[in-house]
Amino acid sequence: MDFLDILSGRNILEFLGASVRFVFFNLSTLSNDNDFRTFSSFRSPNGSAQKRDDNSDRNHMIGGIFLGAFVFLLVFFNT
């Protein structure tokens, strides 16, 4: 059970990080002349192994920061 919990937690964290990166990047395209990027460019199961690992690392980092900030704000505003 613990192994499945770890795997599902990693997947949720990666999906959360990719979602935050997707929303932030595409909202910034409204004020810049950048091109719109699809969600699969932030979380892609195919492609080179190096690109997949780099995206996974970034998604975990951003997801962890976002989740920590969200929990901090929940604690701060509910006390």
C-alpha positions as YAML, in Angstrom:
chain: A
units: angstrom
residues:
- id: 1
  name: MET
  ca: [0.00, 0.00, 0.00]
- id: 2
  name: ASP
  ca: [2.80, 2.44, 0.78]
- id: 3
  name: PHE
  ca: [4.42, 1.87, -2.60]
- id: 4
  name: LEU
  ca: [1.14, 2.71, -4.38]
- id: 5
  name: ASP
  ca: [0.70, 5.79, -2.20]
- id: 6
  name: ILE
  ca: [4.17, 7.02, -3.08]
- id: 7
  name: LEU
  ca: [3.62, 6.49, -6.79]
- id: 8
  name: SER
  ca: [0.22, 8.17, -6.78]
- id: 9
  name: GLY
  ca: [1.60, 11.08, -4.72]
- id: 10
  name: ARG
  ca: [4.44, 11.58, -7.18]
- id: 11
  name: ASN
  ca: [1.99, 11.54, -10.08]
- id: 12
  name: ILE
  ca: [-0.34, 14.01, -8.37]
- id: 13
  name: LEU
  ca: [2.58, 16.30, -7.53]
- id: 14
  name: GLU
  ca: [3.88, 16.14, -11.10]
- id: 15
  name: PHE
  ca: [0.43, 16.84, -12.54]
- id: 16
  name: LEU
  ca: [-0.03, 19.78, -10.14]
- id: 17
  name: GLY
  ca: [3.35, 21.22, -11.10]
- id: 18
  name: ALA
  ca: [2.66, 20.82, -14.80]
- id: 19
  name: SER
  ca: [-0.74, 22.49, -14.38]
- id: 20
  name: VAL
  ca: [0.78, 25.46, -12.56]
- id: 21
  name: ARG
  ca: [3.53, 25.81, -15.17]
- id: 22
  name: PHE
  ca: [0.95, 25.55, -18.00]
- id: 23
  name: VAL
  ca: [-1.36, 28.20, -16.53]
- id: 24
  name: PHE
  ca: [1.46, 30.59, -15.61]
- id: 25
  name: PHE
  ca: [3.20, 30.34, -18.99]
- id: 26
  name: ASN
  ca: [0.02, 30.71, -21.03]
- id: 27
  name: LEU
  ca: [-1.22, 33.62, -18.92]
- id: 28
  name: SER
  ca: [2.09, 35.34, -19.54]
- id: 29
  name: THR
  ca: [1.58, 34.88, -23.29]
- id: 30
  name: LEU
  ca: [-1.34, 37.27, -23.07]
- id: 31
  name: SER
  ca: [1.01, 40.14, -22.25]
- id: 32
  name: ASN
  ca: [3.93, 38.98, -24.43]
- id: 33
  name: ASP
  ca: [4.22, 37.84, -28.02]
- id: 34
  name: ASN
  ca: [5.07, 34.25, -27.07]
- id: 35
  name: ASP
  ca: [3.31, 31.33, -28.69]
- id: 36
  name: PHE
  ca: [0.73, 29.27, -26.86]
- id: 37
  name: ARG
  ca: [2.12, 25.94, -25.58]
- id: 38
  name: THR
  ca: [0.06, 22.82, -25.08]
- id: 39
  name: PHE
  ca: [-0.15, 20.93, -21.80]
- id: 40
  name: SER
  ca: [1.75, 18.00, -23.29]
- id: 41
  name: SER
  ca: [4.84, 20.19, -23.68]
- id: 42
  name: PHE
  ca: [4.96, 20.55, -19.88]
- id: 43
  name: ARG
  ca: [4.09, 16.94, -19.03]
- id: 44
  name: SER
  ca: [5.02, 14.63, -21.83]
- id: 45
  name: PRO
  ca: [5.30, 10.85, -21.46]
- id: 46
  name: ASN
  ca: [7.03, 10.54, -24.82]
- id: 47
  name: GLY
  ca: [10.11, 12.26, -26.15]
- id: 48
  name: SER
  ca: [13.72, 11.98, -25.17]
- id: 49
  name: ALA
  ca: [14.58, 10.62, -21.74]
- id: 50
  name: GLN
  ca: [16.57, 13.74, -20.87]
- id: 51
  name: LYS
  ca: [13.67, 16.08, -21.68]
- id: 52
  name: ARG
  ca: [11.23, 13.86, -19.78]
- id: 53
  name: ASP
  ca: [13.47, 13.82, -16.69]
- id: 54
  name: ASP
  ca: [14.01, 17.59, -16.81]
- id: 55
  name: ASN
  ca: [10.28, 18.25, -17.12]
- id: 56
  name: SER
  ca: [9.55, 15.80, -14.31]
- id: 57
  name: ASP
  ca: [12.08, 17.48, -12.01]
- id: 58
  name: ARG
  ca: [10.67, 20.93, -12.74]
- id: 59
  name: ASN
  ca: [7.10, 19.74, -12.27]
- id: 60
  name: HIS
  ca: [7.92, 18.16, -8.90]
- id: 61
  name: MET
  ca: [9.71, 21.30, -7.74]
- id: 62
  name: ILE
  ca: [6.94, 23.68, -8.82]
- id: 63
  name: GLY
  ca: [4.24, 21.34, -7.51]
- id: 64
  name: GLY
  ca: [5.94, 21.09, -4.12]
- id: 65
  name: ILE
  ca: [6.33, 24.85, -3.85]
- id: 66
  name: PHE
  ca: [2.72, 25.45, -4.86]
- id: 67
  name: LEU
  ca: [1.38, 22.80, -2.50]
- id: 68
  name: GLY
  ca: [3.48, 24.14, 0.39]
- id: 69
  name: ALA
  ca: [2.32, 27.71, -0.27]
- id: 70
  name: PHE
  ca: [-1.29, 26.55, -0.48]
- id: 71
  name: VAL
  ca: [-1.09, 24.68, 2.84]
- id: 72
  name: PHE
  ca: [0.64, 27.69, 4.45]
- id: 73
  name: LEU
  ca: [-2.13, 30.01, 3.26]
- id: 74
  name: LEU
  ca: [-4.80, 27.60, 4.51]
- id: 75
  name: VAL
  ca: [-3.22, 27.51, 7.96]
- id: 76
  name: PHE
  ca: [-2.61, 31.27, 8.01]
- id: 77
  name: PHE
  ca: [-6.15, 32.31, 7.05]
- id: 78
  name: ASN
  ca: [-7.97, 29.68, 9.12]
- id: 79
  name: THR
  ca: [-6.41, 30.49, 12.48]
...
